[in-house]
Amino acid sequence: MSIKILPMTIQDMEDVSKVQKETFTQDLCEAHSVLLNRFEIFGQYFHVAKNGEELLGYMIAFPWKLGETPVNNQNFPKMLPTPDCFFIHDITLLPAARGTGLARAMIEKACETGRLLGFKTISLVAVAQSGNYWDKNNFLEYLDITPEKKNALIANYGQGSRLMSRVL
Ligand SMILES: CC(C)(COP(=O)(O)OP(=O)(O)OC[C@H]1O[C@@H](n2cnc3c(N)ncnc32)[C@H](O)[C@@H]1OP(=O)(O)O)[C@@H](O)C(=O)NCCC(=O)NCCS
C-alpha cells in the first residue's frame, strides 16, 4: 500500500480527532466540534497522510493574519481577520510514521498552497512539545508582537510557545 498526501475530507474527521489525541498533549487538543468548525470554514486547504484507509497524520492550515493566532480549542470568530499569511495550525504524524519525510512533504504542501494563494509568509505557533523542530525547518521567531499578545499566546498554547514565521 502506498502512502499518499491527500486533501482532507469530512469522512476523515473522526480519525483526525483520534490522531490529534494520540499525538498532542491533552492541553493542546481541540474538541471535535472545533475541528469541524475549522473544516467547514477552511477545509479546502487541509491535508491528510494516508496509507490506504489508515490515517497516519494530518495538516491543518489556513489563511490568517501575521502576528495573530486563532484561539486554540475555540471556533473561529464570526469576523475572520484580513489574511496576509498562510498559517499552519496543526501538523502531526503518528509515531510510527515519523522520520519518513512525510512531515516535510506536508510542510511543503502548506508552503505550496500559501504561495498559490499569493502569500509571501507562512506562520505557526511552535508549541513546547515540538522542541526546536521549527528552528531546524528554517522558521524564525516572529518578535513583532506586543507583550499582551505574547502573554495571550502562552496562556492559550502553553509555556514555551513561540510565534514563528518563514518567507515563502
Ligand atoms: C513534528 C512532527 C510532525 C515531525 O515529524 P518527523 O517525521 O519526526 O519530522 P521530519 O522527518 O521532518 O524531521 C525529523 C527531524 O526533526 C526532529 N524532530 C522531530 N520532532 C521533534 C521534536 N519534537 N523536537 C525536536 N526535534 C524534533 C527529529 O529529531 C529529526 O532530526 P534530525 O533530522 O536531526 O535527525 C512529529 O514529530 C509529530 O507529529 N509530533 C507531534 C505533533 C507536534 O508536536 N506537531 C508540531 C506542532 S504543530
The ligand as a Tripos MOL2 file, in Angstrom:
@<TRIPOS>MOLECULE
LIG
   48    50     1     0     0
SMALL
NO_CHARGES

@<TRIPOS>ATOM
      1 C1          6.5890   17.4520   14.3560 C.3       1 LIG1
      2 C2          6.4610   16.1320   13.6010 C.3       1 LIG1
      3 C3          5.2880   16.1970   12.6340 C.3       1 LIG1
      4 C4          7.7590   15.9160   12.8220 C.3       1 LIG1
      5 O1          7.6910   14.6990   12.1320 O.3       1 LIG1
      6 P1          9.0280   13.8650   11.7800 P.3       1 LIG1
      7 O2          8.6500   12.8170   10.8030 O.co2     1 LIG1
      8 O3          9.6810   13.4480   13.0330 O.co2     1 LIG1
      9 O4          9.8740   15.0300   11.1300 O.3       1 LIG1
     10 P2         10.9810   15.0630    9.9950 P.3       1 LIG1
     11 O5         11.2600   13.6860    9.4770 O.co2     1 LIG1
     12 O6         10.6180   16.1500    9.0500 O.co2     1 LIG1
     13 O7         12.2230   15.6180   10.7830 O.3       1 LIG1
     14 C5         12.9130   14.8060   11.6260 C.3       1 LIG1
     15 C6         13.8940   15.6510   12.4160 C.3       1 LIG1
     16 O8         13.1710   16.5280   13.2930 O.3       1 LIG1
     17 C7         13.4830   16.2100   14.6380 C.3       1 LIG1
     18 N1         12.2940   16.3270   15.4700 N.ar      1 LIG1
     19 C8         11.0840   15.7540   15.2570 C.ar      1 LIG1
     20 N2         10.2640   16.0730   16.2720 N.ar      1 LIG1
     21 C9         10.9740   16.8480   17.1220 C.ar      1 LIG1
     22 C10        10.6950   17.4620   18.3730 C.ar      1 LIG1
     23 N3          9.5070   17.3570   18.9630 N.pl3     1 LIG1
     24 N4         11.6600   18.1880   18.9660 N.ar      1 LIG1
     25 C11        12.8770   18.3210   18.3920 C.ar      1 LIG1
     26 N5         13.2230   17.7420   17.2270 N.ar      1 LIG1
     27 C12        12.2680   17.0180   16.6020 C.ar      1 LIG1
     28 C13        13.9890   14.7750   14.5880 C.3       1 LIG1
     29 O9         14.7940   14.5020   15.7070 O.3       1 LIG1
     30 C14        14.7740   14.7720   13.2950 C.3       1 LIG1
     31 O10        16.0060   15.4300   13.4420 O.3       1 LIG1
     32 P3         17.2800   15.0510   12.5170 P.3       1 LIG1
     33 O11        16.8750   15.3470   11.0920 O.co2     1 LIG1
     34 O12        18.3340   15.9660   13.0280 O.co2     1 LIG1
     35 O13        17.5110   13.5910   12.7690 O.co2     1 LIG1
     36 C15         6.2810   14.9360   14.5600 C.3       1 LIG1
     37 O14         7.3430   14.9220   15.4730 O.3       1 LIG1
     38 C16         4.9750   14.9820   15.3190 C.2       1 LIG1
     39 O15         3.9470   14.5520   14.8100 O.2       1 LIG1
     40 N6          4.9770   15.4920   16.5700 N.am      1 LIG1
     41 C17         3.7590   15.5830   17.3830 C.3       1 LIG1
     42 C18         2.8880   16.7500   16.9750 C.3       1 LIG1
     43 C19         3.6230   18.0720   17.0260 C.2       1 LIG1
     44 O16         4.2910   18.4160   18.0080 O.2       1 LIG1
     45 N7          3.4820   18.8730   15.9580 N.am      1 LIG1
     46 C20         4.1400   20.1550   15.8250 C.3       1 LIG1
     47 C21         3.3460   21.2530   16.4170 C.3       1 LIG1
     48 S1          2.0940   21.8500   15.3260 S.3       1 LIG1
@<TRIPOS>BOND
     1     1     2 1
     2     2     3 1
     3     2     4 1
     4     2    36 1
     5     4     5 1
     6     5     6 1
     7     6     7 2
     8     6     8 1
     9     6     9 1
    10     9    10 1
    11    10    11 2
    12    10    12 1
    13    10    13 1
    14    13    14 1
    15    14    15 1
    16    15    16 1
    17    15    30 1
    18    16    17 1
    19    17    18 1
    20    17    28 1
    21    18    19 ar
    22    18    27 ar
    23    19    20 ar
    24    20    21 ar
    25    21    22 ar
    26    21    27 ar
    27    22    23 1
    28    22    24 ar
    29    24    25 ar
    30    25    26 ar
    31    26    27 ar
    32    28    29 1
    33    28    30 1
    34    30    31 1
    35    31    32 1
    36    32    33 2
    37    32    34 1
    38    32    35 1
    39    36    37 1
    40    36    38 1
    41    38    39 2
    42    38    40 1
    43    40    41 1
    44    41    42 1
    45    42    43 1
    46    43    44 2
    47    43    45 1
    48    45    46 1
    49    46    47 1
    50    47    48 1
@<TRIPOS>SUBSTRUCTURE
     1 LIG1         1 GROUP 0 **** ****
